[in-house]
Amino acid sequence: MPASQLTLKQFMLRAEVLKLYRSMLRVTYRINDIKQRKSLQQWIRTDFDNNKHHTDEEAIRMMLSKGKLSLRELEQAVGLVQ
């Protein structure tokens, strides 16, 4: 659905997904090994790209919950590497 036709709920979910995506990419910049950083960034992009077709709000909320958990785990793992 084009961004101009989103309901308020869909707009808010979209904003939350974009925030999660940016946060995950920001965490990768703490990785010193460029090869690992690029690999992780590509994995994140692919994962979000593979799920962008979902329109069911409940499914998106579930994926957001899992994504936030993954973000916390990623932050912990990157913190341990440094």
PASEBA-1860 file (N, C-alpha, C; in nm, 3 decimals):
! residues 82
1> MPASQLTL> 0.085/-0.118/0.000/0.000/0.000/0.000/0.089/0.124/0.000 ~ 0.063/0.219/-0.088/0.143/0.342/-0.091/0.133/0.417/0.042 ~ 0.239/0.487/0.078/0.243/0.559/0.204/0.131/0.663/0.214 ~ 0.082/0.713/0.102/-0.022/0.815/0.105/-0.160/0.759/0.141 ~ -0.176/0.627/0.140/-0.305/0.566/0.169/-0.306/0.487/0.299 ~ -0.209/0.508/0.385/-0.201/0.434/0.510/-0.298/0.490/0.613 ~ -0.355/0.400/0.693/-0.434/0.445/0.806/-0.337/0.493/0.914 ~ -0.390/0.553/1.017/-0.306/0.602/1.125/-0.230/0.486/1.191
9> KQFMLRAE> -0.299/0.375/1.215/-0.234/0.258/1.277/-0.122/0.206/1.189 ~ -0.148/0.196/1.060/-0.046/0.148/0.967/0.071/0.244/0.961 ~ 0.044/0.372/0.964/0.149/0.472/0.962/0.237/0.459/1.086 ~ 0.174/0.440/1.201/0.248/0.426/1.326/0.332/0.298/1.325 ~ 0.277/0.189/1.275/0.352/0.064/1.265/0.470/0.079/1.169 ~ 0.446/0.146/1.059/0.554/0.168/0.961/0.667/0.248/1.024 ~ 0.632/0.351/1.100/0.733/0.433/1.167/0.812/0.349/1.268 ~ 0.743/0.261/1.338/0.810/0.176/1.436/0.905/0.077/1.368
17> VLKLYRSM> 0.863/0.023/1.254/0.948/-0.069/1.179/1.073/0.003/1.129 ~ 1.056/0.122/1.076/1.171/0.199/1.028/1.266/0.235/1.141 ~ 1.211/0.265/1.257/1.294/0.297/1.374/1.377/0.174/1.414 ~ 1.313/0.058/1.414/1.384/-0.066/1.448/1.494/-0.094/1.345 ~ 1.463/-0.077/1.218/1.560/-0.099/1.112/1.683/-0.009/1.129 ~ 1.658/0.119/1.152/1.769/0.213/1.171/1.850/0.179/1.295 ~ 1.782/0.142/1.402/1.851/0.106/1.526/1.942/-0.015/1.506 ~ 1.893/-0.113/1.433/1.974/-0.232/1.408/2.096/-0.197/1.324
25> LRVTYRIN> 2.078/-0.115/1.224/2.192/-0.075/1.141/2.292/0.008/1.221 ~ 2.243/0.093/1.310/2.334/0.174/1.393/2.421/0.087/1.482 ~ 2.365/-0.020/1.533/2.442/-0.110/1.620/2.557/-0.172/1.543 ~ 2.537/-0.199/1.416/2.642/-0.264/1.339/2.765/-0.176/1.323 ~ 2.750/-0.045/1.334/2.865/0.044/1.318/2.962/0.034/1.435 ~ 2.922/-0.035/1.541/3.012/-0.058/1.654/3.105/-0.177/1.629 ~ 3.080/-0.252/1.522/3.162/-0.368/1.489/3.286/-0.320/1.414 ~ 3.402/-0.352/1.466/3.527/-0.305/1.405/3.563/-0.380/1.277
33> DIKQRKSL> 3.533/-0.509/1.271/3.566/-0.590/1.154/3.470/-0.553/1.040 ~ 3.523/-0.492/0.936/3.440/-0.440/0.827/3.365/-0.552/0.756 ~ 3.430/-0.667/0.737/3.363/-0.779/0.669/3.242/-0.827/0.748 ~ 3.260/-0.841/0.879/3.148/-0.884/0.963/3.038/-0.780/0.967 ~ 3.077/-0.652/0.972/2.979/-0.544/0.973/2.895/-0.547/0.847 ~ 2.961/-0.554/0.731/2.889/-0.554/0.604/2.798/-0.677/0.591 ~ 2.847/-0.791/0.638/2.768/-0.914/0.634/2.642/-0.901/0.719 ~ 2.657/-0.847/0.838/2.542/-0.829/0.927/2.445/-0.727/0.871
41> QQWIRTDF> 2.496/-0.619/0.815/2.410/-0.518/0.753/2.330/-0.578/0.638 ~ 2.395/-0.659/0.558/2.325/-0.724/0.446/2.218/-0.819/0.497 ~ 2.247/-0.892/0.605/2.150/-0.984/0.662/2.027/-0.907/0.713 ~ 2.051/-0.794/0.780/1.941/-0.712/0.831/1.856/-0.660/0.716 ~ 1.922/-0.607/0.613/1.847/-0.555/0.497/1.764/-0.664/0.430 ~ 1.824/-0.780/0.413/1.754/-0.891/0.349/1.635/-0.936/0.432 ~ 1.654/-0.945/0.563/1.546/-0.988/0.651/1.429/-0.891/0.646 ~ 1.456/-0.761/0.651/1.347/-0.664/0.643/1.284/-0.666/0.504
49> DNNKHHTD> 1.366/-0.679/0.401/1.314/-0.683/0.264/1.224/-0.804/0.242 ~ 1.262/-0.918/0.300/1.182/-1.040/0.284/1.047/-1.031/0.354 ~ 1.033/-0.941/0.448/0.908/-0.931/0.523/0.828/-0.806/0.493 ~ 0.870/-0.727/0.396/0.800/-0.601/0.368/0.663/-0.620/0.303 ~ 0.634/-0.738/0.256/0.505/-0.763/0.190/0.390/-0.783/0.288 ~ 0.421/-0.801/0.416/0.316/-0.827/0.515/0.229/-0.703/0.535 ~ 0.098/-0.726/0.542/0.005/-0.616/0.564/-0.080/-0.636/0.689 ~ -0.084/-0.758/0.741/-0.163/-0.786/0.860/-0.098/-0.718/0.981
57> EEAIRMML> -0.173/-0.629/1.045/-0.118/-0.550/1.155/-0.071/-0.638/1.271 ~ -0.145/-0.742/1.301/-0.106/-0.831/1.411/0.025/-0.904/1.380 ~ 0.040/-0.948/1.257/0.165/-1.015/1.216/0.282/-0.917/1.224 ~ 0.259/-0.794/1.185/0.365/-0.693/1.190/0.404/-0.665/1.334 ~ 0.304/-0.658/1.423/0.334/-0.636/1.565/0.417/-0.751/1.622 ~ 0.383/-0.873/1.583/0.459/-0.990/1.631/0.603/-0.983/1.580 ~ 0.621/-0.949/1.454/0.755/-0.938/1.399/0.833/-0.824/1.465 ~ 0.764/-0.716/1.499/0.829/-0.606/1.569/0.879/-0.651/1.707
65> SKGKLSLR> 0.796/-0.728/1.775/0.837/-0.780/1.907/0.961/-0.866/1.895 ~ 0.960/-0.955/1.797/1.077/-1.041/1.775/1.198/-0.958/1.734 ~ 1.176/-0.856/1.653/1.284/-0.769/1.609/1.346/-0.692/1.724 ~ 1.264/-0.644/1.815/1.316/-0.571/1.931/1.398/-0.663/2.020 ~ 1.354/-0.786/2.034/1.431/-0.883/2.110/1.565/-0.910/2.041 ~ 1.561/-0.924/1.910/1.684/-0.944/1.833/1.778/-0.825/1.846 ~ 1.722/-0.704/1.850/1.803/-0.584/1.865/1.875/-0.587/1.999 ~ 1.804/-0.622/2.106/1.868/-0.630/2.238/1.979/-0.734/2.238
73> ELEQAVGL> 1.953/-0.848/2.176/2.055/-0.953/2.169/2.175/-0.907/2.087 ~ 2.150/-0.837/1.978/2.256/-0.784/1.894/2.340/-0.682/1.970 ~ 2.274/-0.594/2.044/2.347/-0.495/2.124/2.436/-0.563/2.227 ~ 2.385/-0.668/2.290/2.465/-0.741/2.389/2.583/-0.809/2.323 ~ 2.558/-0.872/2.209/2.667/-0.943/2.140/2.775/-0.847/2.094 ~ 2.736/-0.734/2.040/2.833/-0.636/1.994/2.909/-0.578/2.114 ~ 2.840/-0.557/2.224/2.906/-0.508/2.345/3.009/-0.606/2.398 ~ 2.985/-0.735/2.382/3.079/-0.835/2.427/3.203/-0.842/2.338
81> VQ> 3.184/-0.815/2.209/3.294/-0.825/2.113/3.395/-0.714/2.137 ~ 3.349/-0.598/2.176/3.439/-0.483/2.191/3.528/-0.497/2.309
END
